Amino acid sequence: MLASAQAHERIDLRTSPEIKELIVRAATAAGMSVSAFLLATAQERARQILAETEMIALSSRDWNAFAKALDNTDKPRPRLSAAMKRHREWQEKR
C-alpha cells in the first residue's frame, strides 16, 4: 500500500496460536507492526502470483514465431470478421 494512501478497508482473519506467534516473531524481526507485515507480505505475494498468471514471457525465437504466425493468416476468418464488425457497431452506439 502506498504510504500516502488511507486505509478504508478491513480484512479479518483467524489463525492458530502457533501461526500467530510465527507472524508476530517475523514482523518483530522485520521491525514492522503485524498489520504492516501482513499487508506488505500479502501485497508482494499477490503481485508475484498475478505476474505469473497474467503475463507470458517469450524468448526472442518464440516471439518471432508467434509474430510470423500472426502475419501469415492468409485463411479468411468470416466469424472473426463478423465479430469485429459487431464490436465496431457496438462501440459506435455507446
Backbone as a chain_set.jsonl record, in Angstrom:
{"seq": "MLASAQAHERIDLRTSPEIKELIVRAATAAGMSVSAFLLATAQERARQILAETEMIALSSRDWNAFAKALDNTDKPRPRLSAAMKRHREWQEKR", "coords": {"N": [[0.848, -1.171, 0.0], [0.511, 2.245, -0.72], [2.364, 4.777, 0.96], [1.064, 7.187, 1.34], [-1.561, 6.565, 0.975], [-4.805, 6.207, 2.324], [-6.159, 3.938, 4.636], [-9.119, 2.244, 4.137], [-10.461, -0.069, 4.047], [-11.088, -3.263, 5.57], [-9.626, -6.284, 6.657], [-10.342, -9.291, 8.071], [-9.081, -12.052, 9.857], [-8.642, -15.411, 11.009], [-6.509, -17.472, 12.932], [-4.253, -20.076, 13.998], [-2.768, -20.275, 17.29], [-0.055, -20.89, 17.039], [0.659, -20.132, 14.413], [0.085, -17.417, 14.572], [1.998, -16.59, 16.451], [4.326, -17.117, 15.0], [4.032, -15.257, 12.902], [4.024, -12.859, 14.364], [6.622, -12.948, 15.455], [8.151, -12.819, 13.086], [7.335, -10.328, 12.057], [8.262, -8.65, 14.091], [11.016, -9.149, 13.882], [11.427, -7.998, 11.428], [11.04, -5.422, 12.059], [8.508, -4.293, 11.961], [4.982, -3.53, 12.337], [2.471, -6.0, 13.068], [0.256, -5.777, 11.362], [1.287, -4.135, 9.266], [3.311, -5.819, 8.367], [1.841, -8.097, 7.505], [0.278, -6.929, 5.468], [2.266, -5.968, 3.67], [3.598, -8.343, 3.006], [1.51, -9.914, 1.928], [0.757, -8.295, -0.211], [3.081, -8.282, -1.796], [3.252, -11.016, -2.466], [0.827, -11.34, -3.815], [1.256, -9.739, -6.069], [3.311, -11.226, -7.276], [1.989, -13.643, -7.892], [-0.002, -12.722, -9.67], [1.616, -11.706, -11.704], [2.747, -14.05, -12.64], [0.507, -15.369, -13.619], [-0.795, -13.641, -15.372], [0.927, -12.705, -17.298], [2.878, -13.473, -20.156], [5.953, -14.703, -20.966], [8.132, -14.659, -23.618], [10.747, -16.179, -25.472], [13.145, -14.68, -27.703], [13.188, -16.122, -30.087], [10.76, -17.557, -29.905], [8.956, -15.409, -29.821], [9.348, -14.325, -32.382], [8.399, -16.458, -33.958], [5.734, -16.481, -33.128], [4.873, -13.893, -33.957], [5.265, -14.196, -36.707], [3.411, -16.202, -37.279], [1.063, -14.777, -36.766], [1.222, -12.86, -38.776], [0.999, -14.405, -41.049], [-1.646, -15.103, -41.679], [-3.439, -16.173, -43.904], [-5.787, -17.401, -44.437], [-9.218, -16.809, -44.781], [-11.271, -15.466, -42.212], [-14.277, -15.576, -41.484], [-16.088, -15.563, -39.258], [-14.595, -14.259, -37.316], [-14.275, -11.78, -38.569], [-16.955, -10.965, -38.639], [-17.46, -10.765, -35.901], [-15.733, -8.7, -35.237], [-16.918, -6.639, -36.686], [-19.42, -6.454, -35.394], [-18.489, -5.622, -32.908], [-17.377, -3.107, -33.538], [-19.734, -1.767, -34.314], [-21.133, -1.872, -31.917], [-19.458, -0.302, -30.33], [-19.78, 2.174, -31.563], [-22.403, 2.781, -30.897], [-22.273, 3.353, -28.235]], "CA": [[0.0, 0.0, 0.0], [1.283, 3.474, -0.741], [2.459, 5.412, 2.268], [0.111, 8.287, 1.428], [-2.924, 6.057, 0.839], [-5.507, 5.998, 3.583], [-6.796, 2.628, 4.705], [-10.564, 2.319, 4.329], [-10.994, -1.428, 4.039], [-10.624, -4.093, 6.669], [-9.561, -7.725, 6.408], [-10.288, -10.044, 9.325], [-8.729, -13.452, 9.668], [-8.404, -16.2, 12.212], [-5.389, -18.394, 12.759], [-3.888, -20.817, 15.206], [-1.787, -19.557, 18.107], [1.307, -21.126, 16.526], [0.881, -19.293, 13.227], [0.114, -16.033, 15.028], [3.301, -16.362, 17.067], [5.294, -17.075, 13.906], [3.873, -13.965, 12.216], [4.469, -11.805, 15.292], [8.09, -13.004, 15.508], [8.688, -12.337, 11.804], [7.084, -8.884, 11.989], [9.198, -8.026, 15.028], [12.354, -9.25, 13.291], [11.471, -7.058, 10.312], [10.835, -4.073, 12.587], [7.214, -3.825, 11.465], [3.804, -3.992, 13.066], [1.906, -7.203, 12.462], [-0.579, -5.346, 10.239], [2.144, -3.698, 8.166], [3.987, -7.017, 7.865], [0.881, -8.901, 6.746], [-0.075, -6.223, 4.238], [3.412, -5.947, 2.759], [3.847, -9.699, 2.547], [0.399, -10.328, 1.066], [0.823, -7.491, -1.437], [4.203, -8.791, -2.591], [2.891, -12.33, -2.999], [-0.258, -11.14, -4.78], [1.874, -9.266, -7.315], [4.031, -12.357, -7.878], [1.007, -14.57, -8.453], [-0.618, -12.108, -10.842], [2.624, -11.64, -12.764], [2.898, -15.407, -13.175], [-0.702, -15.832, -14.289], [-1.315, -12.682, -16.335], [1.924, -12.337, -18.294], [3.557, -14.556, -20.854], [7.3, -14.304, -21.396], [8.584, -15.444, -24.757], [12.114, -15.959, -25.941], [13.18, -13.968, -28.975], [12.822, -17.091, -31.125], [9.332, -17.831, -29.794], [8.244, -14.199, -30.211], [9.399, -14.236, -33.845], [7.488, -17.469, -34.483], [4.381, -16.004, -32.845], [4.604, -12.769, -34.854], [5.181, -14.744, -38.063], [2.118, -16.888, -37.371], [0.029, -13.743, -36.881], [1.358, -12.204, -40.078], [0.698, -15.347, -42.123], [-3.029, -15.575, -41.591], [-3.994, -15.992, -45.237], [-7.11, -18.019, -44.481], [-10.273, -15.885, -44.337], [-11.9, -15.78, -40.93], [-15.554, -14.859, -41.537], [-16.681, -15.354, -37.928], [-13.817, -13.221, -36.66], [-14.633, -10.511, -39.218], [-18.295, -10.61, -38.184], [-17.35, -10.34, -34.501], [-15.106, -7.367, -35.234], [-17.929, -5.697, -37.173], [-20.371, -6.253, -34.297], [-17.828, -4.843, -31.871], [-17.313, -1.712, -34.003], [-21.086, -1.224, -34.251], [-21.448, -1.701, -30.503], [-18.686, 0.857, -29.862], [-20.381, 3.396, -32.128], [-23.663, 3.032, -30.195], [-22.008, 3.785, -26.852]], "C": [[0.893, 1.233, 0.0], [1.255, 4.135, 0.62], [1.413, 6.503, 2.429], [-1.342, 7.829, 1.332], [-3.542, 5.839, 2.212], [-6.212, 4.651, 3.534], [-8.28, 2.805, 5.0], [-11.201, 0.935, 4.414], [-10.373, -2.231, 5.172], [-10.629, -5.548, 6.22], [-9.422, -8.396, 7.766], [-9.895, -11.475, 8.997], [-8.488, -14.11, 11.005], [-7.282, -17.177, 11.908], [-5.13, -19.128, 14.064], [-2.898, -19.976, 16.011], [-0.359, -19.717, 17.581], [1.604, -20.242, 15.32], [0.929, -17.826, 13.628], [1.485, -15.704, 15.62], [4.39, -16.274, 16.009], [5.248, -15.718, 13.192], [4.356, -12.822, 13.097], [5.992, -11.775, 15.361], [8.714, -12.448, 14.232], [8.497, -10.835, 11.677], [8.044, -8.134, 12.901], [10.608, -8.037, 14.465], [12.527, -8.267, 12.14], [11.298, -5.61, 10.771], [9.525, -3.46, 12.129], [6.108, -4.239, 12.421], [3.283, -5.232, 12.355], [1.057, -6.828, 11.248], [0.263, -4.944, 9.04], [2.856, -4.887, 7.531], [3.051, -7.848, 7.005], [0.514, -8.235, 5.431], [1.062, -6.244, 3.227], [3.662, -7.327, 2.167], [2.76, -10.169, 1.59], [0.437, -9.579, -0.259], [1.935, -7.995, -2.359], [3.846, -10.126, -3.238], [1.779, -12.219, -4.038], [0.302, -10.661, -6.115], [2.627, -10.384, -8.027], [3.058, -13.302, -8.574], [0.382, -13.996, -9.713], [0.362, -11.994, -11.995], [2.791, -13.001, -13.424], [1.693, -15.842, -13.988], [-1.203, -14.903, -15.384], [-0.321, -12.289, -17.419], [2.531, -13.599, -18.901], [4.905, -14.013, -21.311], [7.74, -15.244, -22.508], [10.048, -15.146, -25.041], [12.031, -15.208, -27.266], [12.735, -14.884, -30.117], [11.322, -17.366, -31.108], [8.502, -16.615, -30.204], [8.216, -14.065, -31.736], [8.46, -15.248, -34.489], [6.034, -17.051, -34.285], [3.997, -14.884, -33.804], [4.44, -13.253, -36.297], [3.836, -15.449, -38.262], [0.978, -15.888, -37.492], [0.043, -13.084, -38.247], [0.932, -13.101, -41.23], [-0.702, -15.926, -42.014], [-3.711, -15.313, -42.931], [-5.393, -16.581, -45.363], [-8.154, -17.018, -44.001], [-10.917, -16.377, -43.04], [-13.244, -15.042, -40.859], [-16.181, -14.614, -40.166], [-15.927, -14.284, -37.156], [-14.157, -11.855, -37.252], [-16.009, -10.041, -38.757], [-18.262, -10.122, -36.742], [-16.72, -8.951, -34.411], [-16.101, -6.311, -35.696], [-18.949, -5.405, -36.078], [-19.763, -5.391, -33.196], [-17.746, -3.365, -32.28], [-18.688, -1.044, -33.905], [-21.501, -0.961, -32.801], [-20.724, -0.473, -29.942], [-19.301, 2.157, -30.349], [-21.672, 3.766, -31.405], [-23.445, 3.589, -28.802], [-21.872, 5.241, -26.761]], "O": [[1.929, 1.246, 0.664], [0.26, 4.066, 1.342], [0.92, 6.726, 3.534], [-2.256, 8.616, 1.58], [-2.89, 5.353, 3.136], [-6.79, 4.275, 2.514], [-8.655, 3.437, 5.988], [-12.357, 0.801, 4.814], [-9.287, -1.921, 5.661], [-11.524, -5.985, 5.497], [-8.495, -8.104, 8.521], [-10.322, -12.036, 7.988], [-8.174, -13.455, 11.999], [-7.129, -17.646, 10.781], [-5.725, -18.824, 15.097], [-2.265, -19.07, 15.47], [0.448, -18.791, 17.669], [2.689, -19.667, 15.223], [1.73, -17.065, 13.084], [2.06, -14.657, 15.321], [5.287, -15.438, 16.114], [6.284, -15.113, 12.916], [5.029, -11.911, 12.615], [6.592, -10.7, 15.329], [9.688, -11.697, 14.286], [9.407, -10.135, 11.233], [8.58, -7.094, 12.518], [11.322, -7.038, 14.561], [13.625, -7.763, 11.899], [11.396, -4.683, 9.968], [9.437, -2.249, 11.93], [6.265, -5.17, 13.211], [3.608, -5.484, 11.195], [1.133, -7.492, 10.215], [-0.015, -5.365, 7.917], [2.99, -4.959, 6.309], [3.416, -8.261, 5.903], [0.445, -8.896, 4.395], [0.836, -6.513, 2.047], [3.909, -7.46, 0.969], [3.06, -10.759, 0.552], [0.18, -10.161, -1.313], [1.737, -8.117, -3.568], [4.109, -10.338, -4.422], [1.794, -12.937, -5.038], [-0.126, -11.124, -7.173], [2.583, -10.477, -9.254], [3.286, -13.71, -9.714], [0.248, -14.697, -10.715], [-0.024, -12.168, -13.151], [2.958, -13.085, -14.641], [1.835, -16.602, -14.946], [-1.966, -15.335, -16.249], [-0.695, -11.603, -18.37], [2.671, -14.632, -18.247], [4.972, -12.977, -21.971], [7.721, -16.465, -22.355], [10.52, -14.021, -24.875], [10.963, -15.118, -27.872], [11.992, -14.464, -31.004], [10.682, -17.405, -32.159], [7.468, -16.76, -30.856], [7.182, -13.73, -32.313], [7.79, -14.926, -35.47], [5.201, -17.244, -35.171], [2.92, -14.917, -34.398], [3.571, -12.768, -37.021], [3.204, -15.299, -39.307], [0.026, -16.12, -38.238], [-1.011, -12.785, -38.809], [0.541, -12.602, -42.285], [-0.904, -17.119, -42.239], [-4.467, -14.352, -43.076], [-6.106, -16.274, -46.319], [-7.999, -16.437, -42.927], [-11.076, -17.58, -42.829], [-13.331, -13.987, -40.231], [-16.755, -13.549, -39.94], [-16.529, -13.495, -36.429], [-14.31, -10.88, -36.516], [-16.208, -8.851, -38.51], [-18.959, -9.169, -36.395], [-17.135, -8.128, -33.595], [-16.126, -5.205, -35.156], [-19.307, -4.249, -35.853], [-20.437, -4.536, -32.622], [-18.013, -2.479, -31.468], [-18.797, 0.102, -33.469], [-22.139, 0.048, -32.501], [-21.3, 0.299, -29.175], [-19.335, 3.14, -29.609], [-22.004, 4.947, -31.31], [-24.336, 4.231, -28.245], [-21.647, 5.773, -25.673]]}, "num_chains": 1, "name": "protein.A"}
